[in-house]
Amino acid sequence: MLTSPSCVPRLVVAAPSSGSGKTTVATGLMAALTARGLAVSPHKVGPDYIDPGYHSLATGRTGRNLDAYLCGPELVGPLFAHGARGCDIAVVEGVMGMFDGAAGEGELASTAQVAKLLRAPVVLVVDASSQSRSVAALVHGFASWDPEVRIGGVILNKVASDRHEELLREALDAAGVPVLGVLRRVAQVETPSRHLGLVPVAERRAGAVEAVAAMASQVAQGCDLEALVALARGAGALSCAAWDADEALASSPPPPLPVPSPGAAPPDPRFRPEGPRPHTPDGLKGKVRVAVAGGAAFTFSYAEHAELLSAAGAEVVVFDPLRDEGLPEGTRGLVVGGGFPEVYAAELSANEALRKEVAALVESGAPVAAECAGLLYLCRELDGLPMCGVLDAGARMSERLTLGYRDAVAVSDSVLAVAGTRMRGHEFHRTVVEPGSGAAPAWGVLAPRRVEGFVERGVHASYLHTHWASEPGVARRFVERCRTS
């Protein structure tokens, strides 16, 4: 029986540290519950794009992120309720260690904070491979650290033998936290990784299907599913309403007025900010076609972006730059999100017809929003291979990982925002673009203080991943520019 999203049964899968087995347990649990006929709503704490792909494969539903840094704590509940519409139960996979969040920001964006915001019980996944009786002290510490976080049970992962399991259970009896599952190490559950984490589902569909099936089998055999569902039913009701793209657009505040520097030229009237208003019904204006890059090279996107674009009056059409030799017919705007163009640089470069069409679209003044992988694709070259050549910059792989949340302000008026707009973003890449910014930078990053990205013609290109639910006017502004370009 379907449940209201405000009181849908739910639980959070957390761990003491990364690498404990959260993804295996969360994805396996989602798939096992789906196999039992339940409509499962999949969620992931933090900015991760890859795990939600496995969640979608497990449940047949869109995997959604809950990020208290990018969107603000006030949107965690509404975005959760939006994703959980029509579902029987929700499973939320945590991030890093349970109490780890944005650096220097206390509990902000941690799994613990999201669990509290959702009033959801927590299942702690513990890697027991190198301990026995000490597991009780570990679990006791996590269960007592923050009394507002309710740890409802433990799943022991990587247990070596029956004797090992017996020792662990004996130790945990004294901790007062029930053992809800015991999992042995299974080779089929291991999923391949590379420089930015797991290989996305889109790049290994058959292997991913097998891995998810193995996870489901392991969780179904090793965990007490009835007890886990009962725990989820003990979650408290949420008092918030579900997020809605139309309502978010209608109530979004007007963008801040640009503050010109002394001697600066007057702002381009095409970018004059306008106040909030409901989007115009399709019958009055009609849709404008916005092409969104997809396929194996561009797998990173938040589902709410497409929903906001659609609510603002766009017809969103996904295309694959690895296979499609042209943009969708009638394209008026282009969104190229994150992914792994460095892995597919040769194939992207070989698709010269599409590269030329993208360049022609930019030359026409059409709006283009590019994040991270999209930025690389618009560069002159990537690892020496020709790309679209829209930006006079070169991109290359690097040994250095750039990772972290960013607080940013728009430096230049663009198709996404006027100068002065504050947004939070996230960087995650092992590439370098030289130069790192153009004559009109996209963002001023507040810490470490720098400018980055490019605003040229109708292009906004940057390394920063942002979540448009935090600033719905971004989608409205982009679609309005599609209409007038």
N, C-alpha and C positions, 0 to 999 in steps of 0.2 A: 504494500500500500504506500503510495507516494506521500511524502511529508512536507509540510511548510518549510521553506528554506531557513526560517528563523529558529526552528526547533529540530532540524534534521539531526539524527544521531551522527556523531563525529568523534574522531580521535586523532591525536597527533603522534606520529612516529618520530622519536628523538633518539639521541645517542650521546654518550660522553665525549665523543670526538669523531672527526671525519674518519672514514674507512672502517667503521664498526659494522656496517651492513644495513644502513637505513634504506638505501634504494632497493636492495634485494627484498627486505621485509615489506616496505610500503608497496612496491610494485606487485610483489607476489600476493600480498593481502588484497589489493585492489582486484587482481585477476581472479583470485580464489572466490571472493565474494560475488564478483560478476558472474562467474560460472555457476553460482548457486541461484542465479536469477535476480539478484539485487541490482538496482540502478545505482552505481557508485560514482560519486563526484570526486575527481582527483585534483589535489592541490599540492603546491610546492612552496615552502617558505624561501624567500630571497629572490635574487635576480636570475637564477639558473634557468636556461632555456632548454637544456638537453634532457634532464630527468622528466619534464612534462611530456616529452615525446613518447617515452616508455610508458608513462601513466596513461596516455591516450590509447596506446596499443593494448594496454591491459583492460581498459574499461569501455572503449568505444566512444568516449566523450572527450571534449577538449580539456587538456591539462592547463590549469591556471595557476598563476603565481600570486602569492600574498607577501608583499614587501612593504614593511612599515617605514622603511627609509625612503624609497622612491615615491610611495603614494601617501605616506603619513599614516599613523596609527588609526586615525578616524575612518579610513577607507578599508581597513582589513576586514571588518565585519560585513559591510555592504558588498564588497567584491566577492567574499566567500558566499554570501547568500545568493548573489547573482549566479555564480557557478553551480550552486547546489540546487537550483530550481528543478523540480521534477525528479529528485533523487531520493533513494531510500536511506542512504548512508554516505558519509564523506570520510575520506582518508587524507590526511595532510602530512606530507613528508617534510621533516625539518631540514635545517641547514647546519653544517659544521657540528661543533659540540652544542649541547642544549642551551647553554647560557652565553654562547659566543654570538656577537652581533657586530654592528658598525664600530670600527675602531675608535676608541675614545668617546663613545656615546652611551656608555652603560649598557642597559639591556635592549636598546633600540635595535630593531630588526632581527632580534634573536628568536630562536624557536620558542623559548620560554615566554617571551612577550606575546608572540602570536597565539600561543596556547591560552594565555590569560585573556587576551582580547576576544577569543572565540569561546571562552568558558568551556574548553575541551579537556578531557582527561588525556594523559600522556602515557604512551607505551615506550619504555626505555629499552633500546636494543644495545646489548653489551657484548663486545668481542671477548669471549671467555677463553681464547686459545692459549693464553699464557698465565692463567691464574686458577685458583680453586677457592679457598676460603676467603681470600681477599676480596672476592666479588661482593661480599656482604657489606664491607666497609665502603666500597665504591658506590653501591646502590643506596646505602643509607645516607651518604653524603649528598647525592643528587636529590634524594627524596626530601631531605630536611633543609636544603640550602635556601629555598624560597617557598614559604608556606602557602603562597598563592598559586603555586604550580602543583597540580594533583597528579602524581605518578600512580597510575592505576594498575601497573603490572610491568613485568620484565620479560623480554624475549632474549634468550641466551643464544648467541651465534658462534659458529665455528667450534662447536663442542667436539672433542676428540673421540669419546667412547662412552659406553654405558657407565663405567666407573667414574669418569670425569663428570658426567651429568649428575650422578648420585652425590658426589662431593659438593657440587655447586648448589644443588637443591637443599642439602643439609645446611649449608652456610646461609642461604637466603631465608630459611625458615625463621631465623632470628631477626631478620631485617623487617619482617612484616609486610613485604611487598610480594604479591603472588607471582609465580612463574607461569606465564601464559603461552610459552612456546620454547622449544629447544630445537635448534637447527644445526645440522652437521655441515661440514664443508663439502660442497658439491661443485665439481668442475664446470658443469654445464651452465651454472648460474653466473660464472665470471663473464663480464662483458668487457670487450677491448677498450683501451683508453689510448689517448695520444696527448699532444701538447696542451690542450685545453680541457681535458677530462674525457668522459665517455664518448665514443663514436655515436653520433646521432642516429636515430632510427631510420631516417630517410636514406642513409648511406649503407645500411646493412639490414634491409627489411626482413629477409628470410632468417638471418642469424638472430635478429632482434625478436622475431616471433618465437623462435625456439627458446631463447633465453627467458622471455617472459613466461612461456609455458612451464619451463623448469622452475622458475621462481614460484609460480602458482602451485605447482605440485609439492615443492618443498614446504611452503607455508601451510598448505592444506593438511599435509601429513604431520608436520611438526608442531603446529600451533592449535590452540583451542579456539576455533572460530566462533563457537557459541559464546564463550566467555568474552571474546573481543567485541562481538556485536552488543552484548549486554553492557559492557563498559561504555561503548559509544552511546548507548541509549541514556546513559547517566549524564550526558553533557547538559549544561544549563541553556535555557532559551536565550536567544539574542534579542535585544530590544531594537535593533536597527532595521531599516528597510533595505531591501535588495537594491544594489546599484543598477541604474538603467541608463543606457547611452543617451537616449532622447532627453531624459530629465537632466542628465549631467550637462548636456550642451545648452539646454534652456536656462539653466541656473548658473552657468559659468560666468565669472565676473569679466568685465572688459579688460583687455590687456593694458598694462601701464603705458602712459604716454612716453615717447622717447625723449630723452634729455640731450639736446645737441651740445657738442663741445663748442667752446668759443671759436668763431670763425668758420664753423662747419656749414656746409650747404644745407638748404632746407630739405626735410625728409621727402622722399619720393611719395607722391600722393597715392600711388598704387598700394602702398603699405599703411595707409592711414587706419589706425585702430577703430573699430566700431564696437558699440556696447553689446551686451548679451541679448539674444532674442531666440525664440524657438526656430529650429530649422524650417525651411519652406517645404510644404508637402510636395511629393513627387509630381502630382498632377499640375502644379503651378509652374514649377521650374524644370522638372525632369532631372534625371540623374546625369552626372558626368563620370566618365570612365577613368578610374585610377588603377593603373597596373601595379601589382605588388610582386616582387621577385620571390620565387620559391625554389623548390627542387633541392637537390643534395647540397648545393653550394651556399644556399641562403635559407637556413632552417630556423634562424632566431627571430621570433616575433611574439608579441603579446597579443592574445586574442582580442583584447579590448580595443586595440588600435583599429583593426578592421571594422569592429562594431561602431566605433565612433565615426570613422569615415563614412560608413553607410548611413548612420543617423544624420550626418551633416549633408547628405545628398549625393554621395558617391556610389557608383556601381563598382565594387571591388572585384578585379579579375586577376587571378594568380597566373603567372607564367614562369617558365623554367629557362633561365639564361644558358643552361648547358645544352638544351635541346631545341628551344624555339629560336628561329632565325629572325623573328621580328617581334615587335611589341604587339599586344592585342590591338586589333583594329579600333580606331577611334580613341586611342589613349590621350587623355588630357593632362595627366599627372603621373608621376612615377615614385614609388617607395621601394627602396632597396635596403633591407635590414641587415642583421648580422648573419654570421655563418663562417664558412671555411673556404673563401676563394683561393687562399694560398694552396690548398690541397688540390684544387681543380684549375689552377692558373692556366695550364696548357689548353684545356678544353674551352675555358672562357675566352682565351685569346684567339683560339681557332675559329670561334663563332664571330667572324668579322662583320657579317651582315647585321647582327644585332648590335654590336658595338657601334657601328656607324649610325644605326637608327637611334640609339640612345643619345649619341652626340648631336644628331639633328634635332631631337626633341629638346635638348638643352638649348641649342642655338635658337630655337623658336621662342624661348622665354618661358616654356612650360615649367611648373613647379616640380622639383625633384628633392625628395628627402632621403638622405643616405646616412646610415649608421654603421660604423666600424667596417664590416665587410663591404658594405655599400660604398664607403669612402675609398677603400682599396680599388674597387671595381671602376670607380670614376677617375682614378689616377692615370697618369701617362703610361705607367708600366708597373708591373708587380713581379718582383724577382727577375727583372730583365725582359719579361714578356709583355707585349703591347696590351693595354686595357682600353678603356673608352676614350682616354685622352681629354676628358672634360676639364680636369684640373691639372695645372702645370706643376705636378708633384710626382715623385717616385715612391713606391712602396716596396719594402723588402721584409723578409723574415728576420727575426732577431732571437738571440738566446735569452733575452730578458723578458720576464713576464710582467706585464703591467696589469694590476688588479686592484680594484677598490671602488668604494662609493665616492662620488664627487658632488660638491655643492657648487652650482654654476649659475652664471648670469649671462643672458644673451648680450653680446657685444654689438651686434649689427642687426638692423632691421632685416627680416627674412620672410620667406613664405611660411615659416612656422611661428615666429614670434617677433615682437618689436623689441628693440634694445631696452634693457632694463628688466626683462622678464626673468624671474628666478625659477630655476628648476633643479631638481636633484637627478643625478645620473649615476651610471656605473660603467667602469672600464674593465675590459677583460680581453687581452690580446698579447700575442708575441710577435707583433709586426711593428715597423717604424715607417712613418710617412715623412718625407723630407721635401720641402719644408713642412713643419707641423701646422702652419696656419697660413692663410692668404692675406691679402691687403685688407680685407674685411673679415676678421675671424668670426667663427660661429659663437664660441663660448669663452667667457673668462672664468677659469676654474679658480676657486677661492683658496684651496689648499691641496697640493702645493700651488702657489699663485702663478698663473700663466694664462696665456690665451691659446686656443687651439681650434682647428677646423676651418672651414671655408664657406663664405657666402658670396656667390658669384651668379649674376643673372638670376635665374629662378632656383638655383641650387643651394641647399643647406646640407653640408657634408661634415661629419664629425665622428670622432671615436666614441663619443658618449652614447650609451644606451639610455633612453628615457622612457618613462611610462606615462602615456598620454592621459590616463585616467586622473592623474594628479593635476593636469592642466588641459581640460577638454577643449578649450578654445584653440589649441594647436590644430586639431583636426578640422574645426570649422574654418579657420583661417586658410588652411591648405586647400580645402575644397572650394572656398570662395575664389582663391587665386586661380584654381583650375577653370573656373567659369569665365574669368576675365582675361586669361592669358591668350 
